[in-house]
Structures are given as structure tokens and as C-alpha cells.
């Protein structure tokens, strides 16, 4: 994901889910949301399995550079 101030990746794949095995699935692609004003730089805002966006450790995700067609398809799923 990009650093604060630059444009974040639109999607990232989860590589670790800690104790959040209901909210995050390892190997699944998640939408990365725009950070809010008070979000820590070490965290990333993810639209998780609950359908809401929450902060998770940035190291749990690998940003993906997807083609526009793939991005549109993933956004349409939700």
C-alpha cells in the first residue's frame, strides 16, 4: 500500500489474519479504502467480510496492481 499522502492500492491480498479468521480470509483479495484522518500509518483500512471497513496491520496485506477490468469486476461483487 502507498504511504500516507500518496494514492493507496485499490486492492490487496490478505497474507495473515491474526485472530480475525471470521473477518479476513488468507489468500482473498480485499478492497483497500481511503484512510481516515486519525488512521495510523502502520494500519490499512480494509473492507472485510462484515461488509464494513476496519483497520488492520498493513503487514497482513500485499498490494495488488490489477487491470481496470479486474478492478471493476471486484467492485461489482460487493
mmCIF file of the C-alpha atoms, coordinates in Angstrom:
data_MODEL
# 
_entry.id   MODEL 
# 
loop_
_atom_site.group_PDB 
_atom_site.id 
_atom_site.type_symbol 
_atom_site.label_atom_id 
_atom_site.label_alt_id 
_atom_site.label_comp_id 
_atom_site.label_asym_id 
_atom_site.label_entity_id 
_atom_site.label_seq_id 
_atom_site.pdbx_PDB_ins_code 
_atom_site.Cartn_x 
_atom_site.Cartn_y 
_atom_site.Cartn_z 
_atom_site.occupancy 
_atom_site.B_iso_or_equiv 
_atom_site.pdbx_formal_charge 
_atom_site.auth_seq_id 
_atom_site.auth_comp_id 
_atom_site.auth_asym_id 
_atom_site.auth_atom_id 
_atom_site.pdbx_PDB_model_num 
ATOM 1  C CA . UNK A 1 1  ? 0.000   0.000   0.000   1.00 0.00 ? 1  UNK A CA 1 
ATOM 2  C CA . UNK A 1 2  ? 1.132   3.501   -0.571  1.00 0.00 ? 2  UNK A CA 1 
ATOM 3  C CA . UNK A 1 3  ? 2.412   5.730   2.160   1.00 0.00 ? 3  UNK A CA 1 
ATOM 4  C CA . UNK A 1 4  ? 0.183   8.393   3.657   1.00 0.00 ? 4  UNK A CA 1 
ATOM 5  C CA . UNK A 1 5  ? -0.289  11.243  1.207   1.00 0.00 ? 5  UNK A CA 1 
ATOM 6  C CA . UNK A 1 6  ? 0.023   9.155   -1.932  1.00 0.00 ? 6  UNK A CA 1 
ATOM 7  C CA . UNK A 1 7  ? -2.734  7.128   -3.575  1.00 0.00 ? 7  UNK A CA 1 
ATOM 8  C CA . UNK A 1 8  ? -3.185  3.711   -1.925  1.00 0.00 ? 8  UNK A CA 1 
ATOM 9  C CA . UNK A 1 9  ? -3.588  0.482   -3.844  1.00 0.00 ? 9  UNK A CA 1 
ATOM 10 C CA . UNK A 1 10 ? -7.237  -0.250  -4.640  1.00 0.00 ? 10 UNK A CA 1 
ATOM 11 C CA . UNK A 1 11 ? -6.924  -3.924  -3.692  1.00 0.00 ? 11 UNK A CA 1 
ATOM 12 C CA . UNK A 1 12 ? -4.670  -6.126  -1.609  1.00 0.00 ? 12 UNK A CA 1 
ATOM 13 C CA . UNK A 1 13 ? -4.393  -9.835  -0.900  1.00 0.00 ? 13 UNK A CA 1 
ATOM 14 C CA . UNK A 1 14 ? -4.537  -10.970 2.728   1.00 0.00 ? 14 UNK A CA 1 
ATOM 15 C CA . UNK A 1 15 ? -1.469  -12.973 3.788   1.00 0.00 ? 15 UNK A CA 1 
ATOM 16 C CA . UNK A 1 16 ? -2.219  -13.167 7.541   1.00 0.00 ? 16 UNK A CA 1 
ATOM 17 C CA . UNK A 1 17 ? -5.397  -12.756 9.576   1.00 0.00 ? 17 UNK A CA 1 
ATOM 18 C CA . UNK A 1 18 ? -4.261  -12.989 13.194  1.00 0.00 ? 18 UNK A CA 1 
ATOM 19 C CA . UNK A 1 19 ? -7.252  -13.781 15.368  1.00 0.00 ? 19 UNK A CA 1 
ATOM 20 C CA . UNK A 1 20 ? -9.674  -12.335 12.776  1.00 0.00 ? 20 UNK A CA 1 
ATOM 21 C CA . UNK A 1 21 ? -10.363 -15.591 10.920  1.00 0.00 ? 21 UNK A CA 1 
ATOM 22 C CA . UNK A 1 22 ? -14.073 -14.712 10.531  1.00 0.00 ? 22 UNK A CA 1 
ATOM 23 C CA . UNK A 1 23 ? -13.375 -11.213 9.179   1.00 0.00 ? 23 UNK A CA 1 
ATOM 24 C CA . UNK A 1 24 ? -10.358 -11.939 6.952   1.00 0.00 ? 24 UNK A CA 1 
ATOM 25 C CA . UNK A 1 25 ? -9.556  -14.931 4.763   1.00 0.00 ? 25 UNK A CA 1 
ATOM 26 C CA . UNK A 1 26 ? -5.910  -15.584 3.934   1.00 0.00 ? 26 UNK A CA 1 
ATOM 27 C CA . UNK A 1 27 ? -5.428  -15.573 0.157   1.00 0.00 ? 27 UNK A CA 1 
ATOM 28 C CA . UNK A 1 28 ? -8.524  -13.463 -0.519  1.00 0.00 ? 28 UNK A CA 1 
ATOM 29 C CA . UNK A 1 29 ? -8.401  -10.123 -2.332  1.00 0.00 ? 29 UNK A CA 1 
ATOM 30 C CA . UNK A 1 30 ? -9.832  -7.199  -0.354  1.00 0.00 ? 30 UNK A CA 1 
ATOM 31 C CA . UNK A 1 31 ? -10.681 -3.659  -1.283  1.00 0.00 ? 31 UNK A CA 1 
ATOM 32 C CA . UNK A 1 32 ? -8.443  -1.039  0.322   1.00 0.00 ? 32 UNK A CA 1 
ATOM 33 C CA . UNK A 1 33 ? -10.402 2.005   1.462   1.00 0.00 ? 33 UNK A CA 1 
ATOM 34 C CA . UNK A 1 34 ? -9.221  5.579   1.757   1.00 0.00 ? 34 UNK A CA 1 
ATOM 35 C CA . UNK A 1 35 ? -7.619  6.216   5.165   1.00 0.00 ? 35 UNK A CA 1 
ATOM 36 C CA . UNK A 1 36 ? -9.457  8.434   7.641   1.00 0.00 ? 36 UNK A CA 1 
ATOM 37 C CA . UNK A 1 37 ? -7.811  11.422  9.300   1.00 0.00 ? 37 UNK A CA 1 
ATOM 38 C CA . UNK A 1 38 ? -6.741  9.643   12.515  1.00 0.00 ? 38 UNK A CA 1 
ATOM 39 C CA . UNK A 1 39 ? -5.688  6.292   10.988  1.00 0.00 ? 39 UNK A CA 1 
ATOM 40 C CA . UNK A 1 40 ? -2.187  5.176   11.929  1.00 0.00 ? 40 UNK A CA 1 
ATOM 41 C CA . UNK A 1 41 ? 0.334   4.844   9.098   1.00 0.00 ? 41 UNK A CA 1 
ATOM 42 C CA . UNK A 1 42 ? 1.074   1.262   10.240  1.00 0.00 ? 42 UNK A CA 1 
ATOM 43 C CA . UNK A 1 43 ? -2.535  0.247   9.546   1.00 0.00 ? 43 UNK A CA 1 
ATOM 44 C CA . UNK A 1 44 ? -4.609  -0.103  6.405   1.00 0.00 ? 44 UNK A CA 1 
ATOM 45 C CA . UNK A 1 45 ? -8.388  0.303   6.099   1.00 0.00 ? 45 UNK A CA 1 
ATOM 46 C CA . UNK A 1 46 ? -9.888  -2.845  4.558   1.00 0.00 ? 46 UNK A CA 1 
ATOM 47 C CA . UNK A 1 47 ? -13.450 -3.645  3.500   1.00 0.00 ? 47 UNK A CA 1 
ATOM 48 C CA . UNK A 1 48 ? -13.650 -7.013  5.255   1.00 0.00 ? 48 UNK A CA 1 
ATOM 49 C CA . UNK A 1 49 ? -16.092 -9.958  5.335   1.00 0.00 ? 49 UNK A CA 1 
ATOM 50 C CA . UNK A 1 50 ? -18.508 -7.991  7.540   1.00 0.00 ? 50 UNK A CA 1 
ATOM 51 C CA . UNK A 1 51 ? -19.046 -5.544  4.679   1.00 0.00 ? 51 UNK A CA 1 
ATOM 52 C CA . UNK A 1 52 ? -17.633 -2.704  6.782   1.00 0.00 ? 52 UNK A CA 1 
ATOM 53 C CA . UNK A 1 53 ? -14.190 -1.124  6.632   1.00 0.00 ? 53 UNK A CA 1 
ATOM 54 C CA . UNK A 1 54 ? -11.846 -1.635  9.563   1.00 0.00 ? 54 UNK A CA 1 
ATOM 55 C CA . UNK A 1 55 ? -8.185  -1.028  10.313  1.00 0.00 ? 55 UNK A CA 1 
ATOM 56 C CA . UNK A 1 56 ? -5.779  -3.944  10.150  1.00 0.00 ? 56 UNK A CA 1 
ATOM 57 C CA . UNK A 1 57 ? -1.974  -4.126  10.304  1.00 0.00 ? 57 UNK A CA 1 
ATOM 58 C CA . UNK A 1 58 ? -0.506  -3.137  6.933   1.00 0.00 ? 58 UNK A CA 1 
ATOM 59 C CA . UNK A 1 59 ? 1.866   -6.122  7.006   1.00 0.00 ? 59 UNK A CA 1 
ATOM 60 C CA . UNK A 1 60 ? -1.090  -8.504  6.755   1.00 0.00 ? 60 UNK A CA 1 
ATOM 61 C CA . UNK A 1 61 ? -1.700  -7.441  3.137   1.00 0.00 ? 61 UNK A CA 1 
ATOM 62 C CA . UNK A 1 62 ? 0.198   -7.265  -0.130  1.00 0.00 ? 62 UNK A CA 1 
ATOM 63 C CA . UNK A 1 63 ? -0.981  -4.522  -2.521  1.00 0.00 ? 63 UNK A CA 1 
ATOM 64 C CA . UNK A 1 64 ? -2.113  -5.618  -5.968  1.00 0.00 ? 64 UNK A CA 1 
ATOM 65 C CA . UNK A 1 65 ? -1.784  -3.747  -9.239  1.00 0.00 ? 65 UNK A CA 1 
ATOM 66 C CA . UNK A 1 66 ? -4.806  -5.043  -11.138 1.00 0.00 ? 66 UNK A CA 1 
ATOM 67 C CA . UNK A 1 67 ? -6.031  -4.213  -14.636 1.00 0.00 ? 67 UNK A CA 1 
ATOM 68 C CA . UNK A 1 68 ? -9.050  -1.893  -14.774 1.00 0.00 ? 68 UNK A CA 1 
ATOM 69 C CA . UNK A 1 69 ? -11.326 -4.718  -15.931 1.00 0.00 ? 69 UNK A CA 1 
ATOM 70 C CA . UNK A 1 70 ? -10.426 -6.781  -12.858 1.00 0.00 ? 70 UNK A CA 1 
ATOM 71 C CA . UNK A 1 71 ? -10.955 -3.807  -10.514 1.00 0.00 ? 71 UNK A CA 1 
ATOM 72 C CA . UNK A 1 72 ? -14.421 -3.153  -11.961 1.00 0.00 ? 72 UNK A CA 1 
ATOM 73 C CA . UNK A 1 73 ? -15.354 -6.819  -11.595 1.00 0.00 ? 73 UNK A CA 1 
ATOM 74 C CA . UNK A 1 74 ? -14.222 -6.922  -7.947  1.00 0.00 ? 74 UNK A CA 1 
ATOM 75 C CA . UNK A 1 75 ? -16.089 -3.713  -7.074  1.00 0.00 ? 75 UNK A CA 1 
ATOM 76 C CA . UNK A 1 76 ? -19.264 -5.111  -8.672  1.00 0.00 ? 76 UNK A CA 1 
ATOM 77 C CA . UNK A 1 77 ? -19.142 -8.195  -6.412  1.00 0.00 ? 77 UNK A CA 1 
ATOM 78 C CA . UNK A 1 78 ? -19.906 -6.146  -3.317  1.00 0.00 ? 78 UNK A CA 1 
# 
